Amino acid sequence: MNTKKYTTTKLSLLTTAVVLAFTMKAHAGQVEASVVVNPVGDFTAEFKDIDGFAYVDGDGFKADAFVIPWSKVDTGMSVRNKHTKEYFHADKYPNIEVMQAIGKGGKGVAKIKMNGEEQIVKGTYTKDGNNIVAEFPVTLSKFKVTNINFKGAGVQDEVKVKVTVPIKAKK
């Protein structure tokens, strides 16, 4: 076997795979929650490498149950990560659960369980390459999360959430 030809073929296949991966823009899911803190400003809580995905369902999209572990939260500050987990009782409820989500025509609805409370949230979505990007508001008090304050700075009750999940074939 010609080693040079074999190596060139492997390199070519690898290059093609990398180009396809970047072109498709499919990746593990992620969540970004934009939090407003009065009077000091805002921050984004991020959860990366989430295992959820969406699939085509007729002329819309659907996502079955998946979890968002509190262990993956990153607010940009370790003390804020700690406080976030405390306010959401992550020791007792270690995950945010997306129990089901459906969308059609750019609008969607999801059933979410957080802090032991189940709520329906409504929002919008777009298709971005091989991903679904859903955006919706979450009212913290509906999940029994209230009075988030630290040294005179308080979190607003409504948080803007953006969830990105890859589109996959349903198994």
LODRENKOL-860147 format. One record per atom (N, C-alpha, C): residue in one letter; y, x, z. Coordinates in steps of 0.05 Angstrom, whole numbers, padded with zeros to 5 digits, always signed. Layout:
AYXZ/...
This chain:
M-00024+00017+00000/M+00000+00000+00000/M+00025+00018+00000/N+00045+00010-00015/N+00069+00025-00017/N+00087+00019+00008/T+00089+00038+00026/T+00104+00034+00051/T+00133+00028+00046/K+00146+00041+00027/K+00174+00037+00021/K+00178+00008+00012/K+00161-00002-00006/K+00163-00029-00016/K+00159-00049+00007/Y+00139-00044+00024/Y+00133-00061+00047/Y+00156-00063+00066/T+00169-00040+00072/T+00192-00039+00090/T+00215-00054+00078/T+00220-00050+00052/T+00242-00064+00039/T+00238-00094+00039/T+00213-00103+00035/T+00207-00132+00036/T+00212-00143+00064/K+00203-00129+00084/K+00207-00138+00112/K+00237-00140+00118/L+00252-00119+00110/L+00281-00119+00115/L+00294-00142+00100/S+00286-00147+00076/S+00297-00169+00060/S+00292-00196+00073/L+00267-00200+00083/L+00261-00225+00097/L+00277-00228+00122/L+00280-00207+00137/L+00295-00207+00162/L+00325-00214+00156/T+00336-00202+00136/T+00364-00207+00128/T+00367-00236+00120/T+00348-00247+00105/T+00349-00275+00096/T+00348-00293+00120/A+00331-00288+00139/A+00329-00304+00164/A+00355-00304+00179/V+00367-00281+00182/V+00392-00279+00197/V+00414-00295+00183/V+00416-00292+00157/V+00437-00306+00142/V+00432-00337+00144/L+00407-00345+00142/L+00401-00374+00145/L+00409-00384+00173/A+00402-00368+00193/A+00409-00376+00221/A+00439-00380+00224/F+00455-00362+00214/F+00484-00365+00216/F+00495-00387+00199/T+00483-00391+00176/T+00492-00412+00158/T+00487-00440+00170/M+00463-00443+00181/M+00455-00469+00193/M+00471-00475+00218/K+00480-00455+00233/K+00495-00458+00257/K+00479-00473+00278/A+00453-00474+00277/A+00437-00487+00298/A+00433-00468+00321/H+00436-00477+00345/H+00433-00460+00368/H+00423-00478+00391/A+00418-00465+00413/A+00411-00480+00437/A+00435-00497+00445/G+00430-00519+00458/G+00451-00537+00466/G+00470-00524+00487/Q+00494-00535+00488/Q+00513-00527+00508/Q+00531-00550+00516/V+00542-00548+00540/V+00560-00569+00550/V+00585-00555+00560/E+00608-00567+00553/E+00634-00558+00563/E+00648-00582+00576/A+00656-00579+00601/A+00670-00600+00615/A+00698-00589+00621/S+00719-00603+00610/S+00747-00595+00614/S+00757-00609+00639/V+00764-00593+00659/V+00772-00604+00685/V+00801-00598+00690/V+00817-00619+00697/V+00845-00616+00703/V+00848-00614+00734/V+00862-00593+00743/V+00866-00589+00771/V+00896-00590+00777/N+00905-00610+00793/N+00933-00613+00799/N+00939-00599+00825/P+00960-00584+00828/P+00981-00579+00808/P+00978-00552+00794/V+00954-00540+00795/V+00952-00512+00786/V+00943-00508+00757/G+00933-00528+00743/G+00924-00523+00716/G+00897-00535+00711/D+00881-00521+00695/D+00855-00532+00688/D+00835-00509+00684/F+00809-00517+00680/F+00788-00497+00674/F+00766-00512+00659/T+00749-00497+00647/T+00726-00508+00633/T+00700-00499+00647/A+00684-00518+00654/A+00657-00512+00665/A+00638-00512+00641/E+00623-00490+00638/E+00605-00488+00615/E+00576-00486+00625/F+00559-00498+00609/F+00530-00496+00613/F+00519-00488+00586/K+00506-00464+00584/K+00496-00454+00559/K+00465-00454+00559/D+00454-00453+00535/D+00425-00452+00531/D+00411-00477+00543/I+00422-00500+00537/I+00410-00525+00545/I+00387-00532+00525/D+00366-00543+00535/D+00342-00549+00519/D+00343-00575+00504/G+00364-00591+00506/G+00365-00617+00492/G+00369-00614+00462/F+00361-00635+00447/F+00366-00636+00419/F+00368-00665+00410/A+00378-00669+00386/A+00381-00695+00374/A+00363-00696+00349/Y+00356-00720+00341/Y+00341-00723+00316/Y+00352-00747+00301/V+00346-00747+00275/V+00355-00769+00258/V+00339-00794+00265/D+00353-00817+00268/D+00341-00842+00275/D+00353-00863+00256/G+00340-00868+00233/G+00351-00886+00213/G+00376-00875+00202/D+00399-00889+00205/D+00424-00879+00195/D+00442-00869+00218/G+00429-00863+00240/G+00443-00852+00263/G+00428-00828+00275/F+00434-00822+00300/F+00421-00800+00314/F+00412-00810+00342/K+00392-00796+00353/K+00382-00803+00379/K+00375-00778+00394/A+00377-00778+00420/A+00368-00755+00436/A+00352-00767+00459/D+00328-00757+00462/D+00311-00765+00485/D+00320-00750+00509/A+00307-00755+00531/A+00315-00744+00557/A+00315-00713+00557/F+00336-00702+00569/F+00337-00673+00574/F+00354-00668+00598/V+00351-00644+00610/V+00365-00638+00634/V+00386-00616+00630/I+00406-00616+00646/I+00427-00595+00646/I+00427-00584+00674/P+00415-00561+00678/P+00412-00550+00705/P+00439-00540+00717/W+00444-00547+00742/W+00468-00538+00755/W+00467-00507+00758/S+00443-00496+00757/S+00441-00467+00760/S+00454-00452+00736/K+00460-00467+00714/K+00472-00455+00691/K+00502-00459+00689/V+00514-00471+00709/V+00543-00476+00708/V+00558-00450+00711/D+00579-00448+00694/D+00597-00425+00696/D+00626-00435+00692/T+00641-00433+00713/T+00669-00442+00713/T+00689-00419+00709/G+00678-00395+00708/G+00695-00371+00705/G+00702-00358+00732/M+00694-00371+00754/M+00698-00359+00781/M+00674-00365+00798/S+00663-00345+00811/S+00638-00350+00827/S+00643-00369+00850/V+00667-00368+00863/V+00672-00386+00885/V+00674-00415+00875/R+00686-00418+00851/R+00688-00445+00840/R+00660-00455+00831/N+00643-00438+00821/N+00615-00445+00815/N+00602-00456+00840/K+00605-00442+00862/K+00593-00449+00888/K+00603-00477+00897/H+00629-00480+00896/H+00641-00506+00905/H+00632-00529+00887/T+00631-00524+00861/T+00622-00544+00842/T+00594-00554+00849/K+00576-00535+00854/K+00549-00543+00862/K+00548-00558+00888/E+00566-00551+00906/E+00567-00565+00932/E+00576-00594+00928/Y+00598-00598+00913/Y+00609-00625+00909/Y+00589-00643+00895/F+00572-00632+00877/F+00552-00648+00863/F+00525-00647+00876/H+00523-00636+00900/H+00498-00636+00916/H+00475-00624+00899/A+00480-00602+00886/A+00460-00589+00869/A+00435-00581+00884/D+00437-00577+00910/D+00413-00571+00926/D+00394-00595+00926/K+00405-00619+00927/K+00389-00644+00927/K+00383-00654+00898/Y+00403-00651+00880/Y+00401-00660+00853/Y+00406-00636+00834/P+00386-00619+00829/P+00390-00594+00815/P+00397-00597+00785/N+00395-00621+00774/N+00400-00625+00746/N+00418-00649+00741/I+00433-00647+00720/I+00446-00671+00708/I+00425-00680+00688/E+00419-00706+00687/E+00398-00716+00669/E+00411-00733+00648/V+00407-00726+00622/V+00414-00743+00600/V+00388-00759+00595/M+00388-00784+00602/M+00363-00800+00601/M+00358-00809+00573/Q+00378-00815+00557/Q+00376-00822+00529/Q+00404-00824+00518/A+00407-00817+00492/A+00432-00820+00478/A+00427-00830+00450/I+00444-00848+00441/I+00442-00858+00413/I+00469-00859+00401/G+00470-00854+00375/G+00496-00855+00361/G+00493-00864+00333/K+00513-00878+00323/K+00514-00887+00295/K+00543-00890+00287/G+00549-00881+00263/G+00576-00884+00252/G+00597-00869+00268/G+00590-00847+00281/G+00609-00831+00296/G+00614-00840+00325/K+00601-00862+00333/K+00604-00871+00361/K+00577-00870+00374/G+00578-00865+00400/G+00552-00862+00415/G+00554-00872+00443/V+00530-00875+00455/V+00528-00883+00483/V+00505-00867+00495/A+00507-00860+00520/A+00486-00844+00533/A+00483-00854+00562/K+00459-00852+00572/K+00454-00859+00600/K+00450-00832+00614/I+00467-00827+00634/I+00468-00802+00648/I+00462-00806+00678/K+00447-00788+00690/K+00443-00789+00719/K+00453-00763+00730/M+00472-00766+00749/M+00484-00742+00762/M+00490-00749+00791/N+00485-00731+00808/N+00490-00735+00837/N+00475-00760+00847/G+00451-00765+00835/G+00435-00788+00843/G+00444-00815+00833/E+00465-00815+00816/E+00476-00840+00806/E+00472-00842+00775/E+00463-00865+00765/E+00460-00869+00736/E+00484-00885+00726/Q+00495-00876+00703/Q+00517-00889+00691/Q+00514-00888+00660/I+00526-00907+00647/I+00528-00907+00617/I+00555-00896+00610/V+00555-00877+00592/V+00580-00865+00582/V+00582-00870+00552/K+00606-00875+00542/K+00611-00880+00514/K+00630-00859+00503/G+00625-00851+00478/G+00642-00831+00465/G+00639-00830+00435/T+00646-00808+00425/T+00644-00803+00396/T+00627-00779+00390/Y+00618-00776+00365/Y+00604-00752+00357/Y+00610-00745+00328/T+00606-00720+00322/T+00607-00711+00294/T+00583-00693+00289/K+00577-00691+00263/K+00555-00673+00255/K+00569-00647+00246/D+00561-00625+00257/D+00572-00599+00251/D+00549-00580+00243/G+00545-00578+00217/G+00522-00562+00207/G+00496-00576+00217/N+00480-00562+00231/N+00455-00573+00241/N+00457-00580+00271/N+00481-00587+00279/N+00486-00595+00307/N+00501-00622+00309/I+00496-00635+00331/I+00512-00659+00338/I+00531-00650+00360/V+00556-00657+00357/V+00576-00651+00378/V+00587-00678+00388/A+00580-00684+00412/A+00588-00710+00425/A+00610-00704+00445/E+00630-00722+00445/E+00652-00719+00465/E+00656-00746+00479/F+00659-00745+00505/F+00662-00769+00521/F+00675-00763+00548/P+00689-00783+00559/P+00700-00779+00586/P+00679-00786+00607/V+00680-00772+00630/V+00663-00778+00653/V+00682-00783+00676/T+00679-00806+00689/T+00694-00812+00713/T+00677-00804+00737/L+00686-00783+00751/L+00671-00771+00772/L+00665-00791+00795/S+00684-00808+00802/S+00680-00826+00824/S+00657-00846+00818/K+00651-00851+00793/K+00628-00869+00786/K+00601-00855+00794/F+00602-00829+00797/F+00578-00814+00805/F+00580-00805+00834/K+00598-00819+00849/K+00602-00814+00877/K+00611-00786+00883/V+00628-00775+00866/V+00640-00749+00870/V+00670-00754+00873/T+00680-00751+00897/T+00708-00758+00902/T+00721-00736+00919/N+00748-00737+00919/N+00764-00719+00936/N+00757-00689+00933/I+00756-00680+00908/I+00751-00652+00903/I+00777-00637+00906/N+00780-00624+00929/N+00805-00609+00935/N+00798-00582+00946/F+00815-00562+00940/F+00812-00536+00951/F+00840-00524+00954/K+00848-00519+00978/K+00874-00507+00985/K+00897-00522+00971/G+00896-00548+00972/G+00918-00564+00962/G+00916-00571+00932/A+00897-00561+00918/A+00893-00567+00890/A+00870-00587+00887/G+00875-00609+00872/G+00855-00630+00869/G+00847-00634+00841/V+00821-00640+00837/V+00810-00646+00810/V+00815-00675+00803/Q+00825-00680+00778/Q+00828-00707+00769/Q+00801-00721+00766/D+00801-00747+00769/D+00776-00763+00769/D+00762-00763+00741/E+00778-00761+00720/E+00766-00762+00693/E+00763-00734+00682/V+00739-00727+00673/V+00733-00701+00661/V+00725-00706+00632/K+00736-00690+00614/K+00728-00692+00585/K+00704-00674+00581/V+00683-00685+00570/V+00657-00671+00566/V+00651-00669+00536/K+00642-00645+00528/K+00634-00640+00501/K+00605-00629+00502/V+00587-00642+00489/V+00559-00634+00488/V+00551-00627+00460/T+00540-00603+00455/T+00531-00595+00429/T+00501-00590+00431/V+00486-00604+00414/V+00457-00600+00413/V+00448-00598+00384/P+00428-00582+00379/P+00418-00579+00351/P+00403-00604+00342/I+00403-00609+00316/I+00388-00631+00304/I+00360-00619+00297/K+00339-00631+00306/K+00312-00622+00300/K+00296-00646+00291/A+00273-00640+00280/A+00254-00661+00272/A+00241-00672+00297/K+00238-00698+00298/K+00224-00710+00322/K+00195-00702+00321/K+00185-00694+00345/K+00157-00686+00346/K+00139-00709+00352/
